[in-house]
């Protein structure tokens, strides 16, 4: 059986993939740092859990021994001043992972990325899989650097390098969406007025596409992961808040949202808490993103379970 290692397996999307793969005919190495994996992922013969630190290559050796495929999720999101730590926690930590992957002769490395790395893109002008974008936000710039590292290493050392540029994953249990609904219940959710296109994918289809990227033969290169819907962030938030019986987001001037982000970051920096909103989140959030999914539909997921978020609205229950 193939052995698949998932970094960030205790996180939101990493944990979702682990749940989707736990009953398949694969061995799973679940890599965690501080937070533990869900209880139902423990005690299975085919699942091993490793506590690692991506800052220290020596902690990765055992976790990547005899691994065929790595799916990389691990990272830090909800923290103040991301421009100070992302060049380390994204780029340098990923380099550490790649160095050990090469040493352990891993055959395929999959990076979970997003369409923003190409900068602004829309349904009429979708992202096509280039590495020459010039995104504004630090999250997107450092993820683009990770992609470049991935393909450089893959070409040099001969493993299959895969980037999955994933649109917004939706459904119950997705942290950013759940947080947004908490704010909406308390009349606190706001959004800028300028329409922002977003590419969506249900959590079910995201898992199936990522499983296919992990297990199918001859998977290599950049794949955009998204459904067939065309919508703006404003439309999506309006619809799901109404569906959940919450209050539609206020339309706010950008300066007001930026002020709130600065306040959250200041509180996070002083008290060491998570920051649900940062200035960099606002920058990346205001960037329209949409990817060309033709490779995904041909090689990974020919049939979507939910073609649009309106078909998948029940996933919020």
C-alpha positions in Angstrom: 0.0 0.0 0.0 1.0 3.6 -0.6 2.1 5.6 2.4 0.9 9.2 2.5 2.2 11.8 4.9 -0.1 14.8 5.7 1.5 17.8 7.4 -0.8 19.9 9.5 -2.9 16.8 10.0 -4.4 18.3 13.2 -5.4 21.5 11.3 -8.7 22.3 9.6 -8.1 21.1 6.0 -5.3 18.6 6.9 -7.7 17.0 9.4 -10.4 17.0 6.8 -8.2 15.1 4.3 -7.1 12.6 7.0 -10.7 11.8 7.8 -11.4 11.3 4.1 -8.5 8.9 3.7 -8.7 7.0 7.0 -10.7 4.1 5.6 -8.9 3.8 2.3 -6.3 1.2 1.4 -3.4 3.5 2.3 -1.0 3.9 5.2 -1.2 7.4 6.7 1.6 9.3 8.5 -0.1 12.2 10.3 2.4 15.0 11.1 1.4 17.4 13.9 3.1 20.0 16.0 1.2 21.1 19.1 -2.4 20.3 18.5 -3.4 16.6 18.5 -5.4 14.8 15.8 -9.0 13.8 16.3 -9.6 10.7 18.5 -11.1 8.7 15.7 -7.8 8.9 13.8 -6.0 7.1 16.6 -5.6 3.4 17.3 -5.8 2.3 13.6 -3.0 0.0 12.3 -2.8 1.9 9.1 -2.4 5.3 10.8 0.8 6.6 12.6 1.0 10.0 14.3 4.3 11.9 14.5 4.9 15.1 16.5 7.3 17.2 14.4 8.8 20.7 14.2 9.3 21.9 10.6 12.0 24.3 11.9 14.1 21.2 12.8 14.8 18.8 9.9 15.9 16.1 12.3 12.3 15.7 13.6 11.1 14.9 10.2 13.2 11.9 9.3 11.2 9.1 11.0 7.9 10.7 9.9 8.9 10.6 6.2 10.6 7.2 6.2 9.1 4.9 3.4 6.6 7.7 2.5 5.5 7.8 -1.1 3.5 11.0 -1.1 3.5 14.2 1.1 0.5 16.5 1.2 1.6 19.8 2.8 -0.9 21.9 4.7 1.1 23.1 7.7 1.3 26.8 8.3 0.4 29.7 10.6 -2.6 31.9 9.7 -4.3 33.6 12.6 -1.4 35.7 14.0 -0.5 39.4 14.0 2.1 40.8 11.6 2.2 37.9 9.2 4.8 39.7 7.1 7.3 39.1 9.9 6.9 35.3 10.2 5.6 34.0 6.9 9.0 34.1 5.0 10.1 31.7 7.7 7.1 29.6 8.5 6.1 29.2 4.8 9.2 29.3 2.7 12.0 28.2 5.0 10.0 25.5 6.8 8.9 24.1 3.4 12.5 24.0 2.2 13.2 21.9 5.3 10.4 19.5 4.4 11.7 19.2 0.9 15.3 18.5 2.0 14.1 15.6 4.1 11.7 14.4 1.4 14.6 14.2 -1.0 16.7 12.3 1.6 13.9 9.8 2.1 13.3 9.4 -1.6 9.6 10.6 -1.5 8.1 10.1 -4.9 5.5 12.9 -4.9 5.1 16.2 -3.0 1.8 18.0 -3.1 1.6 21.6 -1.9 -1.8 23.1 -1.0 -1.8 26.5 -2.6 -4.4 29.0 -4.0 -5.1 31.0 -7.2 -4.1 34.3 -5.5 -0.4 33.5 -6.3 -1.0 34.7 -9.9 -2.5 38.0 -8.6 -5.9 39.2 -9.6 -7.9 36.8 -11.8 -11.6 36.5 -12.7 -13.9 34.0 -14.5 -13.2 35.9 -17.7 -9.5 35.9 -17.1 -8.7 32.8 -14.9 -5.4 31.8 -13.4 -3.7 29.4 -15.8 -0.9 27.9 -13.8 2.0 30.3 -14.2 4.8 31.0 -11.7 5.4 34.6 -12.7 2.6 36.3 -10.8 3.1 39.4 -8.7 0.6 39.2 -5.8 0.2 41.9 -3.3 -0.4 40.0 0.0 2.4 38.4 1.9 0.4 35.1 2.2 0.3 34.9 -1.6 3.9 36.0 -2.2 5.3 33.5 0.2 3.1 30.7 -1.1 4.3 31.5 -4.6 7.9 31.2 -3.3 7.0 27.8 -2.0 5.6 26.8 -5.4 8.8 27.9 -7.1 10.9 25.9 -4.5 8.7 22.8 -5.1 9.2 22.8 -8.8 12.9 23.6 -8.6 13.4 20.6 -6.2 11.2 18.4 -8.3 13.1 19.1 -11.5 16.5 18.7 -9.7 15.8 15.6 -7.7 13.2 13.8 -9.9 10.1 13.6 -7.8 6.6 14.5 -8.9 5.9 18.1 -7.9 2.3 19.0 -7.6 0.6 22.3 -6.6 -3.1 22.3 -5.9 -4.4 25.8 -6.1 -7.6 25.5 -4.1 -10.4 28.0 -4.2 -12.3 28.7 -1.0 -13.4 25.4 0.6 -16.9 25.7 2.1 -19.1 23.7 4.4 -19.7 23.2 8.1 -16.5 23.0 10.2 -14.4 25.2 7.9 -12.9 27.7 10.4 -13.0 30.9 8.4 -16.6 30.4 7.3 -17.7 29.3 10.8 -15.9 32.4 12.3 -17.8 34.6 9.7 -21.1 33.1 10.8 -20.3 33.8 14.5 -19.7 37.5 13.6 -22.9 37.5 11.5 -25.0 36.1 14.4 -23.8 39.1 16.4 -24.4 41.7 13.7 -20.6 42.2 13.4 -19.8 40.8 9.9 -18.8 43.4 7.4 -17.6 43.3 3.8 -16.3 45.9 1.4 -18.6 47.2 -1.3 -16.5 46.4 -4.4 -17.6 43.0 -5.9 -14.9 40.4 -5.4 -15.1 37.2 -7.5 -14.2 34.0 -5.6 -13.8 30.4 -6.8 -15.4 27.9 -4.4 -15.2 24.1 -3.8 -17.2 22.0 -1.4 -15.3 20.3 1.3 -16.4 16.9 -0.1 -15.1 17.7 -3.6 -11.9 19.2 -2.2 -11.2 15.9 -0.3 -11.9 13.8 -3.4 -9.7 15.9 -5.6 -6.8 15.8 -3.1 -7.1 12.1 -2.7 -6.9 11.7 -6.5 -3.8 13.9 -6.6 -2.3 11.7 -3.9 -3.1 8.3 -5.4 -3.6 8.6 -9.2 -0.7 7.8 -11.5 1.1 10.5 -13.5 0.0 13.5 -11.5 2.4 16.4 -11.8 2.3 20.2 -12.2 -0.3 22.8 -11.2 -4.0 22.1 -10.8 -6.7 24.6 -10.0 -9.3 23.1 -7.7 -12.8 24.7 -7.9 -16.4 24.1 -8.9 -18.5 25.5 -11.8 -20.1 28.4 -10.0 -19.5 32.0 -10.8 -20.2 34.3 -7.8 -18.8 37.1 -5.7 -17.7 37.0 -2.1 -20.6 39.3 -1.3 -23.2 37.1 -2.9 -21.8 34.0 -1.2 -21.8 35.6 2.3 -25.3 37.0 1.8 -26.7 33.6 0.8 -25.1 31.5 3.5 -26.0 34.0 6.3 -29.6 34.0 5.2 -29.5 30.2 5.0 -28.2 30.0 8.5 -30.7 32.5 9.8 -28.0 35.1 10.5 -27.7 38.7 9.6 -26.4 39.7 6.2 -22.9 41.3 6.3 -22.8 45.1 6.5 -21.4 46.9 3.4 -18.5 48.9 4.8 -15.8 51.3 3.5 -12.4 49.6 3.3 -10.9 52.0 5.9 -13.3 50.8 8.5 -12.4 47.1 7.8 -8.7 48.0 7.9 -9.1 49.7 11.2 -10.8 46.6 12.6 -7.9 44.5 11.3 -5.3 46.8 13.0 -7.3 46.5 16.2 -7.3 42.7 16.1 -3.6 42.5 15.3 -2.8 44.9 18.1 -4.7 42.8 20.6 -3.1 39.6 19.2 0.4 41.1 19.5 -0.2 42.3 23.1 -1.9 39.2 24.5 -0.5 36.5 22.4 -3.9 35.4 21.1 -5.0 34.5 17.6 -6.1 37.3 15.2 -9.2 36.4 13.2 -8.5 39.4 10.9 -5.3 40.9 9.7 -4.4 43.6 7.2 -2.9 41.0 5.0 -6.1 39.0 5.1 -8.0 42.0 3.9 -5.5 42.5 1.1 -5.8 38.9 -0.1 -9.6 38.9 0.5 -10.1 41.9 -1.7 -8.4 40.1 -4.6 -10.7 38.4 -7.0 -9.5 34.8 -7.7 -10.7 32.2 -10.2 -8.7 29.3 -11.8 -8.9 27.3 -14.9 -10.0 23.8 -13.7 -9.7 21.9 -16.9 -6.7 19.8 -15.7 -8.6 19.0 -12.5 -11.6 17.8 -14.4 -9.6 15.7 -16.8 -7.1 14.1 -14.4 -8.4 14.3 -10.9 -12.2 14.9 -10.5 -14.3 14.4 -13.7 -17.5 14.6 -11.8 -18.2 17.1 -9.0 -20.6 16.2 -6.2 -21.7 19.8 -6.0 -21.3 22.0 -9.1 -22.1 25.2 -7.2 -22.4 26.3 -3.6 -26.1 26.5 -4.0 -26.2 22.8 -4.7 -24.0 22.2 -1.6 -25.8 24.5 0.8 -26.8 21.5 2.9 -23.2 21.1 3.9 -23.6 24.0 6.3 -26.2 22.1 8.4 
